[in-house]
Amino acid sequence: MSSLLHDTISDLLDGSVKNKSNKTGNLARAKKIANGAPEVMVKISGHTKGADHVKAHLDYISRNGKIEIEDERGETLKGKTAVRALAKDWSQDQGKKRKNSRDTTNIVLSMPSGTEAKDVKNAARAFAKEQFSENYQYVFALHTDTESPHVHLTVKNLGYDGRRLHVKKGDPQTWREKFAAQLERRGVEAEATSRATRGVIKQGVHQAIMHIRERGLTPEVDKAKIKEIIEDFNHQRNGEPTKPRPWEDKIQSRQTHVRKAWLTAAKELSKSENQDDQELGKSIATFVSEMPPMKTERHELQQKVAESIKNKSQSRDDKQSDHEQDER
């Protein structure tokens, strides 16, 4: 492997979790990603505040006591009585927190359909133990009622030492990498490639926002974006400058760099005398060609608003034309 190829692949695949890697390992990962290896999902689904909220969430993940939940000591709880006793126990420290403090952090760990549910649960157990067991209580439950087997992990924010759990920016991606590593140890192919490395620009839509849209309503966050887009449209129509958005330029620049890096790797591999390298180069080139367009959700909304304005304008013109013909 050439030095350029090694540096390019390493830069693309470098994550927060530092594993002992070599040139062969990097190429193997690049092959997995280009060929669509299953990507793990780890997200913070929300937080609870107050005893009632804690109880409601534990009822939810245990399906009102019907599903077994497991704690950091490996002990299992099942049934409404056991689950609500835990909720009550976790609420005993109400006097040790500030008003409106978060009592728990709720995390979902998931794999695409086709993954064995027991492997997801075992990997989630190992991940939780590695990440939280030294200072935090937690419980988790496996759900198999959707196509993707997933685990709900609920961590009590107040640690044994009195410190509260603070999730920093970048932690969810680090958790993805650690969860993927636990799956790999169990023989499950899994990747935790960042969205940027996969050419994905759009962020996932929050479930609450999705539900509002599905009901045919417009979330407040969308209203604010639409108002901003219309203001930009009016500024452009009047020949006035629009509000600069440096973060969009940064996204475009980052994605240009990522796609160029992948194509550089593909070009270097195509020069190899090894047929497997050449095939990998072709796979990477296809992978880049199939990356989603470099558009954020705001760009897509902007396009919809522009089409709506255009259609309304056309409708007004058509009505005016019909009116003028009637007058003749």
C-alpha positions as CSV (number, residue, x, y, z in Angstrom):
1,M,0.0,0.0,0.0
2,S,1.4,3.4,-1.0
3,S,2.0,6.0,1.7
4,L,-0.7,8.3,0.1
5,L,-3.3,5.5,0.1
6,H,-2.5,4.6,3.8
7,D,-2.7,8.2,4.9
8,T,-5.9,8.9,3.0
9,I,-7.7,5.8,4.3
10,S,-6.5,6.4,7.9
11,D,-7.8,10.0,7.8
12,L,-11.2,8.9,6.6
13,L,-11.6,6.1,9.1
14,D,-10.0,7.7,12.1
15,G,-12.5,7.6,15.0
16,S,-12.6,8.4,18.6
17,V,-11.9,4.8,19.8
18,K,-8.3,4.1,19.1
19,N,-7.8,0.5,18.1
20,K,-4.5,-1.1,17.0
21,S,-4.8,-0.9,13.3
22,N,-2.6,-1.6,10.4
23,K,-2.6,-1.1,6.6
24,T,-4.5,-4.4,6.0
25,G,-7.0,-3.6,8.7
26,N,-7.7,-0.1,7.2
27,L,-8.3,-1.6,3.8
28,A,-10.6,-4.3,5.3
29,R,-12.7,-1.5,7.0
30,A,-12.8,0.5,3.8
31,K,-14.1,-2.6,2.0
32,K,-16.8,-3.2,4.6
33,I,-18.0,0.5,4.4
34,A,-17.9,0.6,0.6
35,N,-19.9,-2.7,0.4
36,G,-22.5,-1.4,2.9
37,A,-21.7,-3.1,6.1
38,P,-24.4,-2.8,8.8
39,E,-24.1,0.5,10.7
40,V,-24.9,0.6,14.4
41,M,-27.2,3.2,15.8
42,V,-26.7,4.7,19.2
43,K,-28.8,7.8,20.1
44,I,-30.0,9.6,23.2
45,S,-33.7,9.2,23.0
46,G,-34.4,11.6,25.8
47,H,-34.2,12.2,29.6
48,T,-36.5,11.9,32.5
49,K,-37.2,14.6,35.1
50,G,-39.1,13.7,38.3
51,A,-40.3,10.5,39.9
52,D,-43.4,10.2,37.8
53,H,-41.5,10.6,34.6
54,V,-38.9,8.0,35.7
55,K,-41.7,5.5,36.5
56,A,-43.4,6.1,33.2
57,H,-40.2,5.5,31.3
58,L,-39.3,2.3,33.1
59,D,-42.9,1.1,32.5
60,Y,-42.4,1.9,28.8
61,I,-39.1,0.0,28.4
62,S,-40.3,-3.0,30.4
63,R,-43.7,-2.9,28.6
64,N,-45.4,-2.5,32.0
65,G,-43.3,-5.2,33.5
66,K,-43.9,-7.8,30.8
67,I,-40.4,-7.5,29.4
68,E,-37.4,-8.4,31.6
69,I,-35.0,-5.6,32.4
70,E,-31.4,-6.1,33.6
71,D,-29.4,-3.8,35.9
72,E,-25.6,-3.1,36.2
73,R,-25.1,-6.0,38.6
74,G,-26.6,-8.5,36.1
75,E,-29.8,-8.9,38.2
76,T,-33.0,-9.2,36.3
77,L,-36.3,-7.6,37.1
78,K,-39.7,-8.5,35.7
79,G,-43.3,-7.6,36.7
80,K,-44.9,-4.2,37.5
81,T,-44.1,-4.5,41.2
82,A,-40.3,-5.0,40.7
83,V,-40.1,-2.2,38.1
84,R,-42.0,0.3,40.1
85,A,-39.9,-0.6,43.2
86,L,-36.8,0.3,41.2
87,A,-38.4,3.6,40.0
88,K,-39.2,4.5,43.7
89,D,-35.6,3.6,44.7
90,W,-34.1,5.8,42.0
91,S,-36.3,8.7,43.2
92,Q,-35.1,8.6,46.8
93,D,-32.4,11.2,46.0
94,Q,-34.8,14.0,45.1
95,G,-33.4,16.2,47.8
96,K,-29.9,15.9,46.3
97,K,-30.6,17.6,43.0
98,R,-31.4,21.0,41.7
99,K,-34.9,21.8,40.4
100,N,-35.5,20.6,36.9
101,S,-32.4,18.3,36.9
102,R,-32.4,15.3,34.7
103,D,-32.9,12.0,36.6
104,T,-31.9,9.7,33.8
105,T,-30.4,9.6,30.4
106,N,-32.2,7.3,28.0
107,I,-30.2,5.7,25.2
108,V,-31.2,3.4,22.3
109,L,-28.7,0.9,20.8
110,S,-29.8,-0.7,17.6
111,M,-28.7,-2.8,14.6
112,P,-30.4,-3.3,11.2
113,S,-32.9,-6.1,10.6
114,G,-31.3,-9.5,10.2
115,T,-29.0,-9.1,13.2
116,E,-29.5,-11.7,16.0
117,A,-31.4,-10.1,18.9
118,K,-29.3,-12.0,21.5
119,D,-26.1,-10.6,19.9
120,V,-27.4,-7.0,20.2
121,K,-28.4,-7.6,23.8
122,N,-25.0,-9.2,24.7
123,A,-23.1,-6.4,23.0
124,A,-25.3,-3.7,24.7
125,R,-24.6,-5.4,28.1
126,A,-20.9,-5.3,27.5
127,F,-21.0,-1.7,26.3
128,A,-23.0,-0.5,29.3
129,K,-20.6,-2.3,31.7
130,E,-17.6,-0.8,30.1
131,Q,-19.0,2.7,29.8
132,F,-21.1,3.3,33.0
133,S,-20.8,0.5,35.6
134,E,-17.9,2.1,37.6
135,N,-20.1,5.0,38.8
136,Y,-23.6,4.8,37.5
137,Q,-26.7,2.6,38.0
138,Y,-28.5,1.5,34.9
139,V,-31.0,-0.9,33.5
140,F,-31.6,-2.1,29.9
141,A,-34.3,-4.0,28.0
142,L,-34.2,-5.7,24.6
143,H,-37.1,-4.9,22.3
144,T,-37.8,-7.1,19.2
145,D,-41.2,-5.6,18.2
146,T,-39.7,-3.7,15.3
147,E,-37.6,-4.8,12.2
148,S,-34.4,-3.6,13.9
149,P,-33.6,-5.4,17.2
150,H,-32.7,-2.7,19.8
151,V,-31.9,-2.1,23.4
152,H,-33.3,0.7,25.6
153,L,-30.5,1.6,28.1
154,T,-31.6,3.9,31.0
155,V,-28.8,5.4,33.1
156,K,-29.4,7.1,36.4
157,N,-27.7,10.4,36.2
158,L,-26.6,10.7,39.8
159,G,-23.4,8.7,40.2
160,Y,-22.3,6.8,43.3
161,D,-19.8,9.5,44.0
162,G,-22.4,12.3,43.8
163,R,-21.3,13.5,40.3
164,R,-23.9,13.7,37.6
165,L,-23.6,12.2,34.2
166,H,-22.7,14.8,31.6
167,V,-22.9,13.8,28.0
168,K,-20.4,15.7,26.0
169,K,-20.5,16.5,22.3
170,G,-19.1,13.6,20.4
171,D,-20.0,11.0,23.1
172,P,-22.7,9.3,21.0
173,Q,-20.3,8.7,18.2
174,T,-17.7,7.3,20.6
175,W,-20.5,5.1,22.0
176,R,-21.3,3.9,18.5
177,E,-17.7,2.9,18.0
178,K,-17.6,1.0,21.3
179,F,-20.9,-0.7,20.6
180,A,-19.7,-1.8,17.2
181,A,-16.5,-3.1,18.7
182,Q,-18.5,-5.3,21.1
183,L,-20.6,-6.7,18.2
184,E,-17.5,-7.4,16.2
185,R,-16.1,-9.4,19.2
186,R,-19.2,-11.6,19.0
187,G,-18.7,-12.2,15.3
188,V,-21.3,-9.7,14.1
189,E,-20.2,-7.5,11.2
190,A,-20.8,-3.9,12.3
191,E,-19.5,-0.4,11.5
192,A,-19.8,2.9,13.3
193,T,-18.7,5.2,10.5
194,S,-19.5,8.9,11.0
195,R,-22.2,10.4,8.7
196,A,-19.6,12.7,7.2
197,T,-17.4,9.8,6.2
198,R,-20.4,8.1,4.5
199,G,-21.3,11.3,2.7
200,V,-24.4,11.8,4.7
201,I,-25.2,15.5,5.4
202,K,-28.8,15.4,6.6
203,Q,-29.1,14.8,10.3
204,G,-31.8,12.4,11.6
205,V,-35.2,13.9,12.3
206,H,-36.2,13.9,16.0
207,Q,-39.1,11.4,16.5
208,A,-41.4,14.1,18.0
209,I,-40.9,16.3,14.9
210,M,-41.6,13.3,12.7
211,H,-44.8,12.5,14.5
212,I,-46.0,16.2,14.1
213,R,-45.3,16.1,10.4
214,E,-47.1,12.8,10.0
215,R,-50.2,14.4,11.5
216,G,-50.1,17.0,8.7
217,L,-49.0,19.8,11.1
218,T,-46.0,22.1,10.9
219,P,-43.5,21.9,13.8
220,E,-42.4,25.2,15.3
221,V,-38.8,24.5,14.2
222,D,-40.1,24.2,10.6
223,K,-42.1,27.4,10.8
224,A,-38.9,29.3,11.8
225,K,-36.9,27.8,8.9
226,I,-39.7,28.6,6.4
227,K,-39.9,32.2,7.7
228,E,-36.1,32.5,7.2
229,I,-36.2,31.0,3.7
230,I,-39.0,33.4,2.6
231,E,-37.0,36.3,4.0
232,D,-34.0,35.1,1.9
233,F,-36.2,34.7,-1.2
234,N,-37.5,38.3,-0.8
235,H,-34.0,39.7,-0.3
236,Q,-32.8,37.9,-3.5
237,R,-35.8,39.2,-5.4
238,N,-35.0,42.7,-4.3
239,G,-31.3,42.4,-5.1
240,E,-30.4,42.5,-1.4
241,P,-27.7,40.3,0.3
242,T,-28.9,37.3,2.2
243,K,-27.8,36.3,5.7
244,P,-24.5,34.5,5.5
245,R,-24.5,30.9,6.8
246,P,-20.8,29.9,7.3
247,W,-21.8,26.5,8.7
248,E,-23.3,25.5,5.3
249,D,-20.0,26.5,3.6
250,K,-18.2,24.3,6.2
251,I,-20.4,21.3,5.5
252,Q,-19.9,21.7,1.7
253,S,-16.1,22.0,2.2
254,R,-16.0,19.0,4.4
255,Q,-18.0,16.9,2.1
256,T,-15.9,17.9,-0.9
257,H,-12.9,16.8,1.0
258,V,-14.4,13.5,2.0
259,R,-15.5,12.6,-1.5
260,K,-12.2,13.6,-3.0
261,A,-10.4,11.5,-0.4
262,W,-12.4,8.4,-1.2
263,L,-11.8,8.9,-4.9
264,T,-8.1,9.4,-4.3
265,A,-8.1,6.0,-2.5
266,A,-10.0,4.4,-5.4
267,K,-7.5,5.8,-7.9
268,E,-4.5,4.5,-5.9
269,L,-6.1,1.1,-5.5
270,S,-6.8,0.9,-9.3
271,K,-3.0,1.2,-9.9
272,S,-2.3,-1.9,-7.8
273,E,-1.3,-5.1,-9.6
274,N,-3.5,-7.0,-7.0
275,Q,-6.9,-7.8,-8.4
276,D,-8.6,-7.5,-5.0
277,D,-7.2,-4.0,-4.7
278,Q,-8.5,-3.1,-8.1
279,E,-12.0,-4.5,-7.2
280,L,-12.0,-2.5,-4.0
281,G,-11.1,0.6,-6.0
282,K,-14.2,0.0,-8.2
283,S,-16.4,-0.6,-5.1
284,I,-15.2,2.7,-3.5
285,A,-15.9,4.6,-6.8
286,T,-19.4,3.2,-6.8
287,F,-19.8,4.0,-3.1
288,V,-19.0,7.7,-3.8
289,S,-21.2,7.9,-6.9
290,E,-24.2,6.7,-4.7
291,M,-23.6,9.1,-1.9
292,P,-26.6,11.3,-1.2
293,P,-26.7,14.8,-2.7
294,M,-24.9,17.5,-0.7
295,K,-28.1,19.0,0.7
296,T,-29.1,19.7,4.3
297,E,-32.7,19.5,5.4
298,R,-32.8,23.2,5.1
299,H,-31.8,23.0,1.5
300,E,-34.6,20.5,0.8
301,L,-37.1,22.7,2.6
302,Q,-35.8,25.7,0.7
303,Q,-36.6,23.9,-2.6
304,K,-40.1,23.0,-1.4
305,V,-40.8,26.6,-0.4
306,A,-39.5,27.9,-3.7
307,E,-41.7,25.4,-5.6
308,S,-44.7,26.4,-3.5
309,I,-44.1,30.1,-4.2
310,K,-43.7,29.4,-7.9
311,N,-46.9,27.3,-8.1
312,K,-48.9,30.1,-6.3
313,S,-47.5,32.7,-8.6
314,Q,-48.4,30.5,-11.6
315,S,-51.9,30.0,-10.3
316,R,-52.4,33.8,-9.9
317,D,-51.1,34.4,-13.4
318,D,-53.5,31.7,-14.8
319,K,-56.5,33.3,-12.9
320,Q,-55.5,36.7,-14.2
321,S,-55.3,35.4,-17.8
322,D,-58.7,33.7,-17.5
323,H,-60.2,36.9,-16.1
324,E,-58.8,39.0,-19.0
325,Q,-60.2,36.5,-21.5
326,D,-63.6,36.7,-19.9
327,E,-63.6,40.5,-20.1
328,R,-62.9,40.3,-23.8
